[in-house]
Amino acid sequence: MSITFRQPIKDDLNRIIEIENTGFSPDEAASKEVMDERISVIPDSFILALDDHDRIMGYVVGPVIPERYLYDELFEKTVPNPKNGGYQTILSLVIDPDYQKFGIASHLLTELATRSRQANRTGITLTCLENLIPFYEKNGYKVEGISASQHAGETWYNMVLDL
């Protein structure tokens, strides 16, 4: 299976929301309105993975911030990315269940890192649940403690990939 990458367009919104809702609980998942705003405001850090038939298999998205760690306001309001510098965040990394176990999430992380280096980002930062720590560590991320995030009432862990 080959993978191609591209930025989203408005016509992708329903498919993106369909995938988002397979990867997160209702409290964790981004709303259609929030995801639509991300498509409009930060398409430069929103990457879709497509199969041989141009079907969206998954995606990664997040804004660029000056801080090393995420904060909860990022899940609700999106602001444009600076052209250079800062920390690339990951708010969502989700693969359609039909395409899981093919390494697509790792390919998306690699593509995001490549683009982040090209934009002279300091690193990539995210929060994840405890069960996902081994996946991110396998992709080079380091655990940096429990996050201050209260998103969805979960315990989140800060993870960072320095670039």
Secondary structure as UniProt FT lines:
FT   STRAND          4..6
FT   HELIX           10..12
FT   HELIX           13..23
FT   TURN            26..28
FT   HELIX           32..41
FT   HELIX           43..45
FT   STRAND          46..50
FT   TURN            52..53
FT   STRAND          56..61
FT   STRAND          64..65
FT   HELIX           72..75
FT   STRAND          87..90
FT   STRAND          92..95
FT   HELIX           97..99
FT   TURN            100..101
FT   HELIX           104..118
FT   TURN            119..120
FT   STRAND          123..128
FT   HELIX           130..132
FT   HELIX           133..138
FT   TURN            139..140
FT   STRAND          142..146
FT   HELIX           151..153
FT   STRAND          157..162
//
